Amino acid sequence: MDILRITRTYKTARRLQHIVNVFLKHGFGKIIDQIYLGRYIPFRKRLKAFSQWPAVKGPSVPERLRMAFAELGPSFIKLGQLLSSRPDLITTRYADEFKKLQDEVPPFPADVAKQIIEAEIGLPLDKIFSDFQEKPVAAASIAQVHNATLLDGNNVIVKVQRPDIREQIEMDIDIMSTIARLMEKHISESRFFNPTGIVHEFQKTVRKELDFTEEARNACHFRRNFQDNPDIYIPKVYPEFLTEKVLVMERIEGVRIDDIEGIEALGLDRRKLAKIGVDAYFKMILEDGFFHADPHPGNIFAMPTGQVGFMDFGIVGRVSDEMKEAMANTFIALINKDFDKLIDQYIELGLVSEEVDLDVFRREFKEDLRDFLEPLYGVTLKEINFAEYLNTIVHLAMKHNMKIPSALLLINKAMLILENLGVQLDPNFDFIAAAEPYASKLIRKKISPQKIYADLSRNLSEAGDFIVLFPRQMKKIIRKILKDDLHVKLTHTGFEQFIRDMDRSSNRIAFAMIISAILLSSAIMHATGVGPTIYGMSILGFVAFGVASLLGIWLIISIIRSGRL
């Protein structure tokens, strides 16, 4: 039914066939066969793929998957970029490989961009801009950017969405969702990676990127948060020229934050720039709870005024008050060498699954933490690599199968990029010293009388609700027991897979019995000379033998390809 749903149009069916053929080309024929999408592969290609199975020489599996994503275009490139920040879901090998995916997409014609702008804004181009540069300054998988000048003389950038990109991505999301469900249904090992969850997270992220009004709201949010900070510049958005497909924003004059020669040519203080940029991120994460989640050097500029400017607000992260409090508790536990408290905080941040034995987890995780953290005590703050520390903590959580919140991984990614930029600008940059004021503020807020009073009030309210509701709930339970109306719901873990395996096995046995019966009938026909004969042998016997042989080969191939001999 899933396959019928996504192939209801010719265009979607053609796209699915193309996706299947690309994965086959890169050596994923076995998986295609396991999820029953082999029907979209021409018979000749299937035979060729089968002759090469099971060994696929050349690049590793992560490399081949990355090449397949690159060939399949914008949707899969974006999916790979999202997965590159989720090593907890796909393992570090795959995440590191997906980091190589780039939006290397040729620009679309300037005439098309002009038509989109005029159609979206409802005005001729010369009624909006006094100058519009046809050559784009950047082209990515979703949009491209042109420099322009408004009629009032202000310099701006114009972000224009690619034609028909929304339809293509929506179609690919539909196909991805179906493939994910088929993988979970037919390949039990894939459930560890939660394919449907990955596609769902990708769907939420990419749909926000497709709506430029969302990016404009993010820019305005950052502009408000930094309105009193003279060192940070957030460009102005022009709401009168804003639609889902067109975004006009003030142009930042300056050089990329990693352009050391350009920064020195402007006569700017590199050490000051490093401090301004990192301070801005600690404020976003530890104070505002709203941060720029894509801080690569192309999105951060050093301006001639000495300010640091930010661009591209399509991807943002949010930090809840609970997570900020857990971070404060982490700093306190780290300072006090309280490893048990530290583990409690990582459990709160990482959410240990129900299947984990907590006693074993605490013992093993505590040993790993002690081995990693003990050497840090007794050294100066300047000697601690904060980003490496955070990265190691995340990998420790992955090792112990903790489900890490996406916000924490975005923070980890941002911190690693920022520390690298900080060191480029100032080799003696002290990351921990920059974080210390914000961490101290978090800790002071946690132990403030107002916070303690608020927590106490909330706990008393919850306790009061429990005292009121508990007798009522117990009365309902006792009434059901007395009426013999108490139902217990049991969930059989893996039972559906067991039933599917039993069905598959019984079907193969029945199929083999049919083949055996046809072979036996063929032998009888040859022995008795039933029907027309040639050289004394039954023609019907020959036909029956041929049919049985083909069915037998088909059965053997399906068993071998399933990987379960």
C-alpha positions in Angstrom: 0.0 0.0 0.0 2.9 2.4 0.8 4.4 1.8 -2.6 1.0 2.2 -4.4 0.5 5.5 -2.5 3.8 7.1 -3.6 3.5 5.9 -7.2 0.1 7.4 -7.8 1.6 9.9 -10.3 3.9 9.2 -13.2 6.4 11.9 -12.0 6.7 10.3 -8.5 7.1 6.8 -9.9 9.9 8.0 -12.2 11.6 9.7 -9.2 11.4 6.5 -7.1 12.8 4.5 -10.0 15.7 7.0 -10.3 16.4 6.8 -6.5 16.3 3.0 -6.6 18.7 2.9 -9.6 21.2 5.3 -7.9 21.3 3.1 -4.8 21.7 0.0 -6.9 24.5 1.7 -8.8 26.4 2.4 -5.5 26.1 -1.2 -4.3 22.9 -1.3 -2.2 21.1 -3.9 -4.2 20.6 -6.3 -1.3 18.7 -3.6 0.7 16.6 -2.8 -2.3 15.7 -6.4 -2.6 15.0 -6.8 1.1 12.5 -3.9 1.1 10.8 -5.2 -2.1 11.7 -2.3 -4.4 13.4 -4.5 -6.9 10.4 -4.2 -9.2 11.7 -0.7 -10.1 14.9 -2.1 -11.5 15.1 -3.3 -15.1 15.6 -7.1 -15.2 19.1 -6.8 -16.9 20.3 -4.5 -14.1 19.0 -6.9 -11.5 20.9 -9.8 -13.0 24.1 -7.6 -13.2 23.7 -6.6 -9.6 23.1 -10.2 -8.5 26.2 -11.4 -10.3 28.2 -8.8 -8.2 26.6 -9.7 -4.9 27.6 -10.0 -2.1 31.0 -8.4 -2.4 31.1 -4.7 -3.5 34.7 -3.6 -4.0 35.9 -0.1 -3.8 34.8 2.6 -1.3 33.4 1.8 2.1 29.6 1.7 2.8 29.5 5.3 4.3 31.4 6.7 1.3 29.1 4.9 -1.2 26.1 6.2 0.7 27.5 9.8 0.7 28.1 9.5 -3.1 24.5 8.3 -3.6 23.1 11.2 -1.6 25.2 13.7 -3.6 24.0 12.2 -6.9 20.3 12.3 -5.8 20.3 16.1 -5.3 19.1 18.8 -2.9 16.8 16.7 -0.7 19.3 13.9 0.0 22.2 16.4 0.4 20.2 18.2 3.0 19.4 14.9 4.7 23.0 14.0 4.8 24.0 17.4 6.2 21.4 16.9 9.0 22.7 13.4 9.7 26.3 14.7 9.9 25.3 16.4 13.2 23.7 13.2 14.6 26.5 10.7 15.2 24.3 9.4 18.1 21.8 8.1 15.4 24.1 6.9 12.6 27.5 6.4 14.3 30.6 8.6 13.9 31.8 6.9 10.7 28.7 7.9 8.8 28.5 11.3 10.4 32.1 12.2 9.5 31.5 11.1 5.9 28.3 13.1 5.5 30.2 16.2 6.7 31.8 16.2 3.2 28.5 16.8 1.5 28.4 20.3 0.1 25.7 22.3 -1.7 27.6 22.4 -4.9 24.7 23.3 -7.2 24.9 25.4 -10.3 22.9 28.7 -10.2 19.6 28.9 -12.1 19.2 31.7 -14.7 18.9 35.3 -13.5 15.8 35.8 -15.7 14.0 33.1 -13.7 15.1 34.7 -10.4 13.7 38.0 -11.6 10.4 36.4 -12.6 10.1 34.8 -9.2 10.8 38.1 -7.4 8.2 40.0 -9.5 5.6 37.3 -9.1 6.1 37.0 -5.3 6.3 40.7 -4.5 3.8 41.8 -7.1 5.9 44.7 -8.4 8.2 45.1 -11.5 11.9 44.8 -10.6 12.6 48.5 -11.4 10.0 49.5 -8.8 11.9 47.6 -6.1 15.6 48.0 -6.9 17.7 50.7 -8.5 20.3 48.0 -9.2 20.1 44.2 -9.4 23.2 42.2 -10.0 22.4 39.2 -12.2 25.3 37.1 -11.2 24.5 35.4 -7.9 27.1 35.7 -5.1 26.0 32.3 -3.7 24.0 29.3 -5.0 22.9 26.5 -2.8 20.4 23.6 -3.1 17.4 25.5 -1.9 18.1 29.1 -3.0 20.6 31.5 -4.5 21.6 35.0 -3.4 21.9 38.2 -5.5 23.3 41.6 -4.4 21.0 44.6 -5.1 20.4 48.2 -4.2 16.9 49.4 -3.1 15.4 52.6 -4.6 16.3 54.5 -1.3 20.0 53.6 -1.8 20.3 50.9 0.8 22.5 47.9 -0.2 20.7 44.5 0.3 21.0 40.8 -0.5 18.1 39.1 -2.2 17.5 35.4 -1.4 15.4 33.7 -4.1 14.1 30.1 -3.8 14.8 27.7 -6.6 11.9 27.1 -8.9 9.8 24.0 -8.1 12.2 23.1 -5.2 9.4 22.8 -2.7 7.5 20.3 -4.9 10.7 18.2 -5.4 11.5 18.1 -1.7 8.0 17.3 -0.7 8.0 14.4 -3.2 11.3 13.2 -1.9 10.1 13.4 1.7 7.1 11.2 0.7 9.4 8.6 -0.9 11.9 8.8 2.1 9.1 8.2 4.6 7.9 5.1 2.6 11.5 3.7 2.3 12.0 4.3 6.1 8.8 2.4 6.9 9.8 -0.5 4.6 13.2 -0.7 6.2 11.8 -0.9 9.7 9.3 -3.5 8.5 11.6 -5.8 6.6 15.1 -5.1 8.1 14.9 -5.4 11.8 18.5 -4.2 12.3 17.5 -0.7 10.9 15.2 0.0 13.8 18.2 0.8 16.0 18.8 3.9 13.8 15.1 4.9 13.8 14.7 5.7 10.1 11.2 7.1 10.4 12.4 9.4 13.2 15.2 10.6 11.1 12.9 11.4 8.2 10.5 13.2 10.5 13.2 15.4 12.0 14.5 16.1 8.4 11.0 17.0 7.3 10.6 19.6 10.2 14.0 21.1 9.5 13.8 21.4 5.7 10.2 22.8 5.7 11.4 25.6 8.0 14.2 26.3 5.6 11.8 26.4 2.7 9.8 29.2 4.4 11.8 32.4 4.3 9.3 34.1 6.6 10.5 31.7 9.3 14.1 32.8 8.6 13.0 36.5 8.8 11.3 35.9 12.2 14.6 34.3 13.4 16.6 37.3 12.2 14.2 39.7 14.0 14.5 37.6 17.2 18.3 37.8 17.1 18.1 41.5 16.4 16.0 42.1 19.5 18.3 39.9 21.7 21.4 41.9 20.6 19.9 45.4 20.3 21.8 46.6 23.4 25.1 44.9 22.3 27.2 47.4 20.2 29.7 44.6 19.2 27.2 42.4 17.4 25.4 43.3 14.2 22.3 41.5 13.0 21.1 42.8 9.5 17.7 44.3 9.1 14.9 42.5 7.2 12.6 44.4 4.8 9.1 43.0 5.6 7.5 44.8 2.6 9.6 42.6 0.3 9.2 39.3 2.2 7.4 36.2 1.1 7.9 32.4 1.5 10.2 32.4 -1.6 11.9 35.8 -1.5 13.8 37.4 1.3 15.4 40.9 1.1 17.9 41.6 3.9 20.4 44.3 4.6 23.8 43.6 3.2 26.7 43.2 5.6 29.9 44.9 4.5 33.1 43.1 5.7 35.1 39.9 5.3 34.6 36.3 6.4 35.6 35.7 10.0 38.2 33.1 8.8 39.8 35.6 6.3 42.8 36.4 8.5 44.5 38.5 5.8 41.3 40.5 5.1 40.9 41.1 8.9 44.4 42.4 9.2 44.0 44.6 6.1 41.0 46.2 7.8 43.3 46.8 10.9 41.0 44.9 13.2 42.0 43.3 16.5 41.8 39.5 16.0 41.8 38.7 19.7 38.9 41.1 20.3 36.9 39.6 17.4 37.4 36.1 18.8 36.1 37.2 22.2 33.1 39.1 20.7 32.0 36.1 18.6 32.3 33.5 21.3 30.7 35.8 23.9 27.8 36.2 21.5 27.3 32.4 21.3 27.5 31.9 25.1 24.8 34.6 25.5 22.6 32.9 22.8 22.9 29.4 24.4 23.2 30.1 28.2 21.1 33.2 28.5 18.6 33.6 25.6 18.1 29.9 24.9 18.0 30.7 21.2 21.1 30.3 19.1 22.4 30.4 15.5 22.9 26.7 14.7 24.9 27.0 11.5 28.0 29.1 12.5 30.3 28.2 9.7 32.7 31.0 8.6 30.6 32.0 5.6 27.8 33.1 7.9 30.0 35.2 10.3 31.6 38.5 9.1 34.2 40.9 10.6 33.0 44.4 9.7 35.2 47.5 9.2 33.6 49.0 12.3 35.0 46.2 14.5 31.6 44.5 14.9 30.9 40.9 14.2 27.9 40.4 11.9 25.8 37.2 11.5 24.0 36.0 8.4 21.7 33.1 7.3 19.2 32.4 10.1 17.5 29.4 8.5 18.7 26.9 11.1 18.4 27.8 14.8 18.5 25.8 18.0 16.5 26.3 21.2 17.6 25.5 24.8 14.9 25.0 27.3 15.1 26.3 30.9 15.4 22.7 32.1 18.4 22.1 29.9 20.0 25.4 31.0 19.5 24.4 34.7 21.0 20.9 33.9 24.0 22.7 32.4 24.4 24.8 35.6 24.2 21.6 37.7 26.8 20.0 35.4 29.2 22.9 36.1 28.7 22.6 39.8 29.2 18.9 39.8 32.3 19.2 37.7 33.8 21.8 40.1 33.0 19.6 43.2 34.2 16.3 41.6 30.7 14.9 42.3 30.6 12.2 39.6 27.3 10.7 40.8 25.6 14.1 40.5 27.3 14.6 37.1 25.8 11.3 35.9 22.4 12.4 37.1 22.7 15.5 34.9 23.8 13.5 31.9 20.8 11.2 32.4 18.6 14.3 32.4 20.2 15.7 29.3 20.6 12.4 27.4 17.5 10.4 28.5 18.6 6.9 29.1 16.4 4.3 27.5 14.1 2.1 29.6 16.0 -1.0 28.4 19.2 0.1 30.1 20.1 -1.5 33.5 20.7 1.7 35.5 23.0 0.1 38.1 25.3 -1.2 35.4 25.0 2.0 33.5 26.0 4.2 36.5 29.0 1.9 37.3 30.4 1.8 33.8 29.6 5.4 32.9 31.2 6.6 36.2 34.4 4.7 35.4 34.6 6.3 32.0 33.9 9.8 33.4 36.5 9.4 36.1 39.1 8.2 33.5 38.4 11.3 31.4 37.8 14.0 34.0 40.4 13.2 36.6 43.4 14.5 34.5 41.5 17.8 34.1 41.8 18.6 37.8 44.9 20.5 38.8 45.4 22.1 35.4 44.6 25.8 34.6 41.5 26.8 32.7 43.6 27.8 29.8 44.9 24.2 29.4 41.4 22.7 29.1 40.1 22.2 25.6 36.4 23.0 26.3 35.1 22.0 22.9 37.0 18.7 23.0 35.7 18.1 26.5 32.1 18.7 25.3 32.7 16.5 22.2 34.1 13.6 24.4 31.1 13.8 26.8 28.7 13.5 23.8 30.7 10.5 22.5 30.6 8.9 26.0 26.8 9.2 25.9 26.8 7.6 22.5 28.9 4.7 23.7 26.4 4.0 26.5 23.4 4.2 24.1 22.0 7.4 25.5 19.5 9.3 23.4 21.0 12.7 23.0 18.6 15.7 22.5 19.1 17.3 19.1 19.6 20.7 20.8 22.6 19.4 22.7 24.2 18.1 19.5 23.6 21.4 17.8 25.4 23.1 20.7 28.2 20.6 20.5 28.6 21.3 16.7 28.5 25.1 17.2 31.1 24.9 20.0 33.5 22.9 18.0 33.3 25.3 15.1 33.6 28.3 17.3 36.6 27.0 19.2 38.3 26.4 15.9 37.5 29.9 14.7 38.7 31.3 18.0 42.0 29.6 17.8 42.5 30.8 14.2 41.9 34.4 15.3 43.9 34.1 18.5 46.1 31.1 19.1 46.1 31.8 22.9 42.3 32.0 23.1 40.9 30.8 26.4 37.5 29.2 25.7 36.8 28.3 29.4 37.5 31.8 30.6 35.0 33.1 28.0 32.4 30.7 29.3 33.0 31.3 33.0 30.9 34.5 33.5 27.9 32.9 31.8 28.3 29.6 33.8 28.6 31.6 37.0 25.5 33.5 36.2 23.6 30.2 35.6 24.8 28.8 38.9 23.8 32.0 40.8 20.4 32.0 39.2 19.9 28.3 40.2 20.6 29.0 43.9 18.9 32.4 44.0 16.0 32.7 46.5 13.6 33.5 43.7 14.5 30.2 41.9 14.3 28.2 45.1 10.9 29.7 45.9 9.5 29.0 42.4 10.7 25.4 42.5 9.3 24.9 46.0 5.9 26.4 44.9 5.8 24.1 41.9 6.6 21.0 43.9 4.0 21.9 46.6 1.4 22.4 43.9 2.2 19.0 42.3 2.1 17.3 45.7 -1.3 18.9 46.4 -2.6 17.6 43.1 -1.3 14.1 43.9 -3.0 14.1 47.4 -6.3 15.1 45.8 -6.2 12.8 42.8 -4.7 9.7 44.5 -7.8 8.6 46.5 -10.0 9.0 43.4 -7.8 6.9 41.2 -7.5 4.2 43.9 -11.3 4.2 44.2 -11.7 3.6 40.4 -9.1 0.8 40.5 -10.8 -1.0 43.4 -14.2 -0.6 41.8 -12.9 -2.2 38.5 -11.3 -5.1 40.5 -14.6 -5.8 42.4 -16.5 -5.8 39.0 -13.8 -8.1 37.5 -13.3 -5.3 34.9 -9.6 -4.8 35.3 -7.7 -5.1 32.0 -4.0 -5.5 31.6 -2.3 -4.6 28.3 0.7 -6.6 27.3 3.1 -5.7 24.5 5.1 -8.4 22.9 8.5 -7.0 21.9 9.5 -8.4 18.5 6.4 -10.5 18.2 5.4 -9.0 14.8 8.9 -9.8 13.4 8.6 -13.3 14.6 5.2 -13.7 12.9 6.6 -12.3 9.6 9.6 -14.7 9.8 7.2 -17.6 10.4 5.0 -16.5 7.4 8.1 -16.2 5.2 9.4 -19.6 6.3 6.0 -21.3 5.8 5.6 -19.7 2.4 9.1 -20.9 1.3 8.3 -24.4 2.5 5.0 -24.4 0.6 6.8 -23.1 -2.5 9.4 -25.8 -2.2 6.7 -28.5 -1.9 5.0 -27.2 -5.1 8.3 -27.3 -6.9 8.9 -30.8 -5.7 5.4 -31.8 -6.8 6.1 -30.3 -10.3 9.4 -32.2 -10.6 7.7 -35.4 -9.5 4.9 -34.9 -12.1 7.6 -34.3 -14.7 9.3 -37.6 -13.9 6.0 -39.4 -14.0 5.1 -37.9 -17.4 8.5 -38.9 -18.8 8.1 -42.4 -17.4 4.6 -42.9 -18.8 4.9 -40.9 -22.0 1.9 -38.7 -21.3 0.9 -36.4 -24.1 3.0 -35.7 -27.2 6.5 -37.0 -27.2 9.8 -36.3 -28.9 12.4 -39.1 -29.0 10.2 -41.0 -26.7 10.2 -38.3 -24.0 7.1 -36.3 -22.9 7.0 -32.7 -24.1 4.7 -31.8 -21.1 7.4 -33.4 -18.9 10.0 -31.1 -20.3 7.8 -28.0 -19.8 7.0 -29.0 -16.2 10.8 -29.6 -15.5 11.6 -26.1 -17.0 9.0 -24.4 -14.9 10.2 -26.2 -11.7 13.8 -25.3 -12.5 13.0 -21.6 -12.9 10.9 -21.5 -9.7 13.7 -23.4 -7.9 16.4 -20.9 -9.0 14.0 -18.0 -8.0 13.6 -19.5 -4.5 17.4 -20.0 -4.1 18.1 -16.4 -5.2 15.5 -15.0 -2.7 17.0 -17.1 0.1 20.6 -16.0 -0.7 19.6 -12.3 -1.0 17.8 -12.3 2.3 21.1 -13.1 3.9 19.6 -16.0 5.9 20.8 -19.4 4.6 
